[in-house]
Amino acid sequence: VNDCVLSILELLKTYQRVLYIDIDCHHGDGVEEAFLTSDRVMTCSIHKFGDFFPGTGSLQDIGVEEGKYYSVNYPMNDGVNDATYARAVKPVLKEIMDRFKPEAICL
């Protein structure tokens, strides 16, 4: 359990839907795993993929059971610049916001 998981658990005491956005270089595997079966928490991890720790977070990792389709992974290759990143990420986050309609966001 990490600090983001604890924060989300606290948010769930007040809010029905929490969006977790992870935009660092590593896959947000700990938070994703903690809420893998939940439809109240959507995780979105934008991360370097391939031969890079922890090596998880493929497009096919989408959650399970009640949480199926509540895990969004956006694996990126080396060489992504700011403009490419923005063009790629903005429409994904907009779609998540429009469909999931989170009441709280943990970034």
Secondary structure, 3 states (H helix, E strand, C coil): CCHHHHHHHHHCCCCCCEEEEECCCCCCHHHHHHCCCCCCEEEEEEEECCCCCCCCCCCCCCCCHHHCCCEEEEEECCCCCHHHHHHHHHHHHHHHHHHHCCCEEEC
